[in-house]
Amino acid sequence: MSIKIKQALTESLIKIEKKVFDEETIRTLLIVSREYLKYDGLIKELAHFIAHPKRNRGIFHKKVNSRYAKFKLVEEQLLKKRPVIKTEEELSDFMLGGVNIEKIEIKLFDIIYFDGLDDLPESHLIKHTGFTKLQAEKNLKNSYTKNGNFYSLNTQKTKKMISLLQELPNSDEDKEIQKAIFQGQELINKIEMTIDSLQKVIRGAIYLHSVFNTDSLINDFETNFKKILEEFNIDSKYTNVITDNIEEILLCLMTLIHDSIFEFYDKNTARVYLCAYLKNDEVKNKESLSQQEILHKFGVLALYTNYKLGSKSNSFPLFVSEIKLKDYIEFNDFMATNITGSITEIPWISAKRFGEKLRLKTYS
């Protein structure tokens, strides 16, 4: 057991207990403990994030990478010449096209479908396909065979068989051959329709929810730090100390993640930034307040990702917290800026102590 590691952990935990910690305390806590985190999960992922702010793997990356791939497919479809579209269903089918179900690159398949399944609420999948996540994953795996760098739909063999049957002499007059051809075509159509429908549901559902929540953060801290405290013979009371200060710890984590980079499967990148977030329904019946006042009074702190694709720019949430902006940013300071809209980047990107209070401050 390293005495230096124990000392660094203990000093960080004592600062949290005495409520004199800031983002540097939390940085030290996670960096020092990273090697000793027994369970792969949220805390280990956050520790990796802080140690290596450019991410091309991990729990968060899988979800964000899958969302990006779906957005990109839709954008690529928009650039194509549209057929004559008469109904919303035809429009939906067109927008969700662009992927050949018979042969798909393995890397793209895994990102869109397997990672996409992980990011999808199971209730949505069951409602629109009748499959659970486990059933959908099994169906996809059983329907494809790896062939080099691609997954090929298993109907290819049946199609070849039908082609050979059709080339036989007098095949048009042989009832048994025609029956076999018909049954083969029926089977192919059924498989392709099922797979196409399943894949369109997975591709078409882009749920922009947070990649984690406060409860999962608390649970992961308790699970991981219980083991670390035992290993280093540190008082177990510090698991409760962490839980009791979870909002301020989360605030520090969010400031530490600001300016991180995601590298996507196609090498394009997205930047993570801190912003003010306000739900649309918070604006109702508050006509006496300006938009900026409403944002400060009712807005919360969020982490968003922003990427560019060609001439376009797109942002979507990584994490929307329940941390009120007004609790950590002074009203006059906020009103001195031109931040009037939700998901606008804020200049307060550090969590520092001012006396006994932890506040958000601008970088200097």
N, C-alpha and C positions, 0 to 999 in steps of 0.2 A: 504493500500500500504506500502510495506517495504522500509524504507529509506536506509537500508543497501544494498538491492538488486538494488535499483535505483543508488546508489553510485557506486557499482561494474560495472553495465552496462555502466554508463556514463564514468567512468574512462577508461574502455576498448575501448569505441567508440572514445574518445578523442585521445587515443594512435594511433588508426587506422587513424584518421584524420591527426595527426601530423607525421604519417609514422614512428613511433618509436615502433611499435608492433612486437611481435614475436609469436611463437607457444603457449607460456604460456598465452598471452593475449587472443588468440582465444579459448584456453581451458576454461579460465575463462568466456568469453562471452557466450559460448554455455552451460556450466554447470550451470551458474547462470540463464540463460534464459530458460533452458529446461522445467521447470515446467510451464512456462507461454506461451509456444508455442501452439497456438490455433489449428493449422492444422497439421494433420499427413502427413508427407512428408519427403523430403530429409533432411532439416535442423534438424528436430526432430530426424530422424534416425541417423544422424551424431552425434548429442548430446548424444543419447543413446550409440552409439559406443564408444565415448570418456569416458563416465561415466562407462560403463560396456564392457570392451574390449573382453570378451568372449561372443559370440553371438550365440543363438540357436533360434532366431526369428527375425522378421523385414523384411523390403523391400529387402535389400541386401541379407539377409540370404535365403529368398525364392528362388531367382534366382540362387545363388551359390549352394544351396542344390539340386535343380532340375538338374543343370548341372552335379553335382557330381553323382547323382543317375543314370543318363544316361550313364556316363562314366563307372560306376561300372557294369551296365548291360552288356555293350559291353565286358568288361574284363571277366565277368563270362561266356559269350558265347564263348570267345576264349579258355577257359579252357575245354570246352566240345568237345567231339569227333565230328568232322565235317562229314556231309554226303558227298557224291560225288557231287561236285559243278562244273558245266560246264560253267555257264555264270555269268556276273556281277550282274544280277538281282537275281540269286539264291544265290550269296554271300551276297548281300544286305539283302535278306529275312532271311538268316541264322543269320547275325549279329544283325538284329533287332528283332529276335525271343527272346525266353527266358521269355516271359510274357504270361501267360495263359489268353486269353481275356474273358473266361467264368467266371472266379472267381479270383478276385484280392484283395489283402489286401488293406483296405481303406487308410491307411497312405501312402503306396507306390503309390497308384492310384492318390491321391491328389497331391503328390509331383511331379510325372512324368507328369501327364496330365493337371491338373488345374494350378499348378505353372509353368509347362512347357509351357502352352499356353500363360501365361502372359509374359514369356521371349522370345516368338517367334514373329518375325515380321509378321504382318497380311498379307503382300503381299506374303510371302513365303507360308503361309497356303492356301490362295486363289488359288495360282498358282498350288499347288499340290493336293488340295482336293476339291476346289470349295466352301469351307466353309469360312465364316468370323469367327473371334474368338467367337463372341456371338453365332453364329449358331453351331459351333463345341462344345462349352461348353453345350449348350442346348441338342444337340444330345447325348453327353456322359451321361448327367444326366438322360435323358429320356430312355436311353438304359440299365440302371443298377438299381438294387434295393439293398438297404442295407440289409445285412443278417449277423448279429453278427458283426465281425470285417472285413467283406469282402463285396465287391460289386459283385453281381451275375448278369450276363447278362440275360435280360428278356426272352430270347429264351428258357429257361429251361422248362417253362410251356408248350410251344408248343411241345418241344421234348417229354415230358411225354405223351401229348395227342396223338402224333403219335405212341408212343410205345404201348399205350392202344388200339388204333385202329388196330394196326398190330396183337395184340393178340386175336382180336375178331374171332369167328368161320367163316370160309369161307371168310375172309377179302381179300384174294388174288383174289377171283372171283367177289367181289362186286365192281362195277365200281364207285359208289358214295364214298365208303370208300377209294378206290385207288386215286380218284380225290382229296379228302380231305388230304390224306397223301402227295400227290405230291405238292399241294399248300402250305401245312405246311413246307415241306422241302425247297421249293423255297423261302419262306419268311425267314426261318432261314438262308439259304445261303446268301441272299441279305443283311440281317442285319449284319451277321458275316463278310462278305467281306467289307462292308462299315466301320464298327467299326475297323476291323483289319487294313485297309488302313489308316484311320484317325490316329489311334494310332501309326502306324509305322512312319508317317510323323512327329508327335510330338516327338516321342522318338528319331528319327534319326537326327533331326535338333538341333545341339548344336551351337548356335551363341555365339561366344566369344567376344561380344562387351562390352563396358563399361556399368556399371549398372546405371550411370548417366552422364550428360554432363555439361559443364560450364554454358550454357544458363539456364538449369533447376535449377542449383545452384543459379544463380542470381535471377530468378523469385521467388524461394522459400524464399530467404532472404528478398526480397522486400515485399512479401505477409505476412510473419510471423512477421518481425520486424516493419512493419508499425503498426500492432496491439499492439506490445509490447511498442513501443515508445509512442503511444497514451495512453496506460494504465498507464505508469509511467510518463506521461507529460514530455517527453524528446523531444528535437527539432527534427522534422521530417527530417532535412537535413542529418541525419546520415544514412538514407537508401541509399542516393546517395554516401555518404562517403564509405559505404561498397561496392557498385557497382564499384566505381572508383578504389578500391584496391583489386578487386576480385582475381586476379592472385596470389598475395602474400598471401591472406587469404586461397586460395585453397592449396597453397604450405604448409602452416601451418597445414591445415586439413589432408593432406596426410602424413605428418610426425607424426601426432598424431595417425593416424590409423595404422601405421607401428607396427608390432608385435601383432596385434589383432588376435583373434582365432575364427574360425567358428566351431561349433559343428554340425555335420551332423545327419541325421535321424537315422543312425546306430551307433551313438556315436563316429565314427571316427572324427578326427579333421583336420583342415587345418590352416596354419599360413599365415597371410598377411604380405607381405614384400615390401619395396621400391626397385625399380630397374631402370636401364637404359633401354630404349626401342627404337628400331630402326626398321622402316619399311624396308622390303627387297629392295624396289625400291630406297631407299636413297643411296644405296651402288654403284649404277651404275655410270660409267664414273668418278670415283674418285680414279683412280689407283695410283695417286701421293701421296695419304694419306694412312697411316696405318689404320688397322681396328679400333684401339683404338682412333686414331685421328678423324675418321669418326663418331664414336659413340659419342665422346664429342661434336663435331661440329654440328651434325644433330640429335642426340638423344634427347628424351624427358623423363620426369619423369613418371613412372607408378607404380601402385600398383598391384601386382600379388598375387594369392593364391597358396599355395603348400600343397599337402597332399600325404601320403603314403598309398598304398593299397597292402598288402603283401610285396613282395620284390621290387615293382615298386613305382616310384615317378612321380607325374604329377603336372604341373603348368598351370594355366589359368588366364586371366586378370580379375581384379575387376574394375580397372579404368585406362585408358591410357589418360594422359593429353596432353595439347599442350605446357606445360612448358618446355622450352629449358634447357638442363643440363648446357650448357655453360654460361647461365645467372646467375647461382647460385653455380657453382662449378668451382674453378680456374683450368685452363688448366694444370699447372704443378702438382697440387695435383692429378688430375685425371690420368695423365700419369704416376704417381708414383705407381699406383696400377696395378693389372693384370686383370682389367675388360676389356675384349675385345669383349664380346658377348652380344647380346640383351637378356633381361630379367634376367641378372645376378644381384644378390643382391648387393647393394652399401652400403658402410660404413657411408655415410653421411645421418644421420637419424633425425637430429634436425634442426629446422629453427630458427636461432639466428641473432641478429643485430651485424654488425661490422661497427661501425660508423653509417652512414646513410643507409647503404645497408643491406638488408636481404639476408643472405647466408645460404646454407646448410653446416652443419658441422658434424663431427663425434661425437659420444657420448663420453663424458668424465666426 
